[in-house]
Amino acid sequence: MPTKFVDGYEIEFTGEPLPGCDQWGAYVAIFGVSDNPMHLTNLYPRQRVAADVILASEAAAEQAAERAGMRILEELRAAPAKAG
């Protein structure tokens, strides 16, 4: 599973074949630091993203997942600023 590290966050993104068709799904999970150095906090549980896009290959699905992961991370980082 490809992983990208951005400012202490870990973004896992992957492309997986969808059952019953020739298309691929894009999946993302995002983790952040926690009080325990042995664990990460799951900020965005693994889920399918870009579900409205037809992805014909694993590489295309991974690229879509990476783009979505970066967008989701920006939203997560902005959320506390909105609350305060």
N, C-alpha and C positions, 0 to 999 in steps of 0.2 A: 504494500500500500504506500503510494507516494506521500511524503510528509514535507510540509513547508513550515519553517519557523520564522515568526514575525514578532519582534519586540516582546519576547517571552511567551508568546502564544504558539501553540502547535496546531496546525491545520492538516488534517488527514483527508485526502481526496482520492477517490477511486472511480473507475468505470467497471460496471458489472453487467453481464448479459441479462436481459429481461426475459422471464419465462414466456414461452409460447410465441415468440417472434424473433426477428433478426436484429432487433434494436438493442441499444445499450442504455443503461441508466447511470446517472451521475450522482455520487453520494459524497457527503461531507460530514465531518465531525470536527469540533473545535474544543481545545483544552487550554486552560490557563494555569498559572501557578497556584499553589495552595499552601496552607500553613505547614503541611507535612512535606518535606523535601523528597519523599519517596513516591509521592502521588501527584497527579495533576487533577485539577477541577474540571469536570466535564461541563463546559459552558453551552455547547450546542450538540446535543446527542446526535449520533449518526442518523442521517435521513437523506432521502432522495431529494435532489434539487434539479432545476431545469427540466421539470417533468413535461413542460409544454413544448420542448424542443426535440426533434427527431435526431437521434445520435446513431450513426451507422457503424461506428467503430469504437474500440476501447480507448484509443488515443483521443478521439473527439469527446468522449464522455469524460475522460480525465481533465481535458482542457476546460470543458464546461464546469466541472466540479471545482477546479482551481479558481476560476473566475468568480463563481458563486461564493466560494469560501472566503475570498478576499472581501467581497461585498458584504457578506454576513458579518465578518470580523469588524469591519468599519461600523456597521450598525450596532454591534455589541459594545464597541468602544464608545460610541456616542450616547448610548442609553443612559449611563450614570449622569452625564452632563445635562441631559434633558430633565432628569428627576430633580437635580439640585438647583 
